Amino acid sequence: MFQATRRRLALWYTAVTAVLLLLFASGVYLYFRNTLIERIDDTLNHVVEIVERSLVISTVNGEAGQFQINVEASFRDNAMTVEDDHIDLEWFGPTGQLIWSTLSSPLNIAIHGNHLGETVRVIKQDIWGDGETHNSVVLLRQVTQRVERGRQVLGYLRVSHPWFEVTKPSRQLIIDLALGTWLMVLSVAASGWFLSGKAMEPVGESYQRLKQFTADASHELRSPITLIQTNVQVALADLELADSQNTTIVNYRHHLKVVERLTQRLGKLVNDLLFLARQDSGISKNVFSSCPLDALLMEVVEEQQLLAREKKITLTLDLVDPPSAEISLELLENWFTFPGQWDQLVRLFTNLISNALQYTPSNGQVSVQLSRLEGSNRGSKLRHGTAVLQIKVTDTGIGIPSEALPRLFDRFYRVDPARTHKTAKTNTETSTGSGLGLAIAAAIVEHHQGHLQVESNIGKGTIFTVTLPISLMTHDL
């Protein structure tokens, strides 16, 4: 599919460029040809003017009002002048009879006045050595000027120029343009194939991610659906085969509780997928409001304390106090406040803290630190010039392998390649992790124009660092 699309794109690139090149070449050819014709016509008209000024006009028998042209005196010098320029002169009398010409043989073309220039076709008979005659076609560019004195027509002057002065360079230009256009089309075809490949790379990557996403989502959905179906079948079987009503009720209640947990898990998975789909499509509404991040973290840490106590993990929150040099009371009151979406931020830090608790063994520690860094004393990768809020979630857990860090925020990615749910006492006690928690966290941070990075050492622990700009871009507010 991608190769076919790439070929179509390359063909479109080549076809469009070929059409544009043909139009350009045609325009260049027409401009060049018309320019040559105009230059020849200007030359012919200039010769007509020179010859007309050099004509020797005298009276007939001394009678006033009657004039004639002294042909020998008029054209004696002009014949040698125009011969070097491949220009031929013809002088016709008032009635159209040929009187004088620089041509070796008459053209047998009727005389008519046309000072704008015209192209004529002349058939000449050439006599070969064996006495046979051979007809050849000659094209000439001609200008004919009627010479008058008062109302008396003295004659007609016709100036001719060989047409090959136009056809020869025009033919050479056509060859050059055709060769250049062909080479350009080949170059564009190769470039189009290369560029179409580059253009298809992100599409191919997106398609591969979509295929992987679909496969992972199908895998994650298949397991709970299968378990729901199994528990429902077992519950129905218990109703049919049970000997006592009490046993049936107990078993039925147990299976329904399992079904309830699985449906909750499915609902959470579907909500996570819907959230990521909305973020990818850009239809998520950017309704930001002032969020006191210190109060938000206190709330999240308080909610996670129950899980921390169950696992015997110490969970702490550290709020770094502002410097004592600060004198603005309003700034001190809003030291940890920035524009954001409360629900998304709660989800972000809940995912990070619960993830740290999940992979930290008993008697371990998970600490959350919130600090504000000004633009001059921070090393964030953000491009904002104002201050940022930095949140670090540090644990003393099992750590993450270095080769897994680049893909840690991919959807459905887990460090365990088996990607199977952990089981406890029974096959129905499954973990609720779907591999979307960190992907959602990364999407929320990106939505707030922040930056999320991770550092980890095997056996020592992991540090997730979230950097959020206090002032978001105007178009996102």
Long-range contacts (C-beta under 8 A, 24 or more apart in sequence): 2-200, 2-203, 2-204, 2-207, 5-196, 5-200, 5-203, 6-193, 6-196, 6-197, 6-200, 7-196, 9-192, 9-196, 9-199, 9-200, 10-189, 10-192, 10-193, 10-196, 11-192, 12-192, 13-188, 13-189, 13-191, 13-192, 13-195, 13-196, 14-185, 14-188, 14-189, 14-192, 17-184, 17-185, 17-188, 17-192, 18-181, 18-185, 18-188, 21-181, 21-184, 21-185, 22-181, 25-177, 25-178, 25-180, 25-181, 28-173, 28-177, 29-170, 29-173, 29-174, 29-177, 32-169, 32-170, 32-173, 33-166, 33-170, 36-165, 36-166, 36-169, 36-170, 37-117, 37-141, 37-166, 40-117, 40-141, 40-161, 40-165, 40-166, 41-116, 41-117, 41-141, 41-143, 43-85, 43-87, 43-161, 44-87, 44-117, 44-141, 44-142, 44-143, 44-159, 44-161, 45-115, 45-117, 45-143, 47-82, 47-85, 47-87, 47-89, 47-159, 48-115, 48-143, 48-145, 48-157, 48-159, 50-78, 51-75, 51-78, 51-89, 51-157, 51-159, 52-145, 52-147, 52-157, 54-78, 55-147, 55-154, 57-149, 57-154, 65-150, 65-152, 66-152, 67-149, 67-152, 67-154, 68-154, 69-147, 69-154, 69-155, 71-99, 71-100, 75-100, 82-159, 86-161, 86-162, 86-165, 87-159, 87-160, 87-161, 88-159, 88-160, 88-161, 89-157, 89-158, 89-159, 90-157, 90-158, 90-159, 90-160, 91-155, 91-156, 91-157, 91-158, 92-155, 92-156, 92-157, 92-158, 93-155, 93-156, 94-152, 94-153, 94-154, 94-155, 96-156, 99-155, 103-160, 107-140, 107-160, 111-144, 111-156, 111-158, 112-144, 113-144, 113-145, 113-146, 113-156, 114-142, 114-143, 114-144, 115-143, 115-144, 115-145, 116-143, 117-141, 117-142, 117-143, 118-142, 118-143, 119-163, 138-162, 138-163, 139-163, 139-164, 139-167, 141-165, 141-166, 212-412, 213-411, 213-412, 216-411, 216-412, 216-419, 216-435, 217-273, 217-412, 219-412, 219-419, 220-269, 220-412, 220-434, 220-435, 221-266, 221-269, 223-421, 223-430, 224-262, 224-263, 224-265, 224-266, 224-269, 224-430, 225-266, 227-258, 227-262, 227-427, 227-428, 227-430, 228-259, 228-262, 228-263, 228-266, 231-255, 231-258, 231-259, 231-262, 231-428, 232-259, 258-428, 265-430, 265-432, 265-434, 268-432, 268-434, 269-434, 269-436, 272-434, 272-436, 272-440, 273-436, 275-440, 275-443, 276-411, 276-436, 276-439, 276-440, 276-443, 279-443, 279-446, 279-447, 284-447, 286-341, 286-447, 286-476, 286-477, 287-341, 288-339, 288-340, 288-341, 288-472, 288-476, 288-477, 289-339, 289-340, 289-341, 289-342, 290-334, 290-337, 290-338, 290-339, 291-337, 291-338, 291-339, 291-340, 291-341, 291-342, 291-345, 292-334, 292-336, 292-337, 293-336, 293-337, 293-338, 293-340, 293-345, 293-370, 293-389, 293-391, 293-468, 294-319, 294-335, 294-336, 294-370, 296-342, 296-345, 296-346, 296-349, 297-349, 297-368, 297-370, 297-391, 299-346, 300-346, 300-349, 300-350, 300-353, 301-353, 301-368, 303-350, 304-350, 304-353, 304-354, 304-357, 307-354, 307-357, 308-357, 308-366, 311-357, 311-360, 311-362, 312-362, 312-363, 313-357, 313-360, 313-362, 313-363, 313-364, 313-365, 313-366, 314-364, 314-365, 314-366, 315-353, 315-357, 315-365, 315-366, 315-367, 315-368, 316-365, 316-366, 316-367, 316-368, 317-367, 317-368, 317-369, 317-370, 318-367, 318-368, 318-369, 318-370, 319-370, 319-371, 320-369, 320-370, 320-371, 320-372, 322-372, 335-372, 336-370, 336-372, 336-389, 338-389, 338-468, 338-469, 338-470, 338-471, 339-470, 339-471, 339-472, 339-477, 340-448, 340-468, 341-447, 341-448, 344-444, 344-447, 344-448, 345-444, 345-448, 347-440, 347-441, 347-444, 348-440, 348-441, 348-444, 348-445, 348-466, 349-391, 349-393, 349-466, 351-437, 351-438, 351-440, 351-441, 352-393, 352-441, 352-464, 352-466, 353-393, 354-437, 355-437, 355-438, 356-393, 356-394, 356-395, 356-397, 356-462, 356-464, 357-395, 358-433, 359-395, 359-397, 359-398, 359-462, 360-395, 360-396, 360-397, 360-398, 360-461, 361-397, 361-398, 364-395, 364-396, 364-397, 365-394, 365-395, 365-396, 366-393, 366-394, 366-395, 366-396, 367-392, 367-393, 367-394, 367-395, 368-392, 368-393, 368-394, 369-394, 372-470, 380-451, 380-467, 381-451, 381-453, 381-467, 382-449, 382-450, 382-451, 382-467, 382-469, 384-449, 384-469, 384-471, 386-469, 386-470, 386-471, 387-470, 388-450, 388-467, 388-468, 388-469, 388-470, 389-467, 389-468, 389-470, 390-465, 390-466, 390-467, 390-468, 391-465, 391-466, 391-467, 391-468, 392-463, 392-464, 392-465, 392-466, 393-463, 393-464, 393-466, 394-461, 394-462, 394-463, 394-464, 395-461, 395-462, 396-460, 396-461, 397-461, 397-462, 398-458, 398-459, 399-456, 399-457, 399-458, 399-459, 399-460, 399-461, 399-462, 400-454, 400-456, 400-458, 400-462, 401-458, 402-456, 405-454, 405-456, 408-438, 408-454, 409-438, 409-439, 409-441, 409-442, 409-452, 410-439, 411-435, 411-436, 411-439, 412-436, 412-439, 413-439, 448-472, 449-473, 449-476
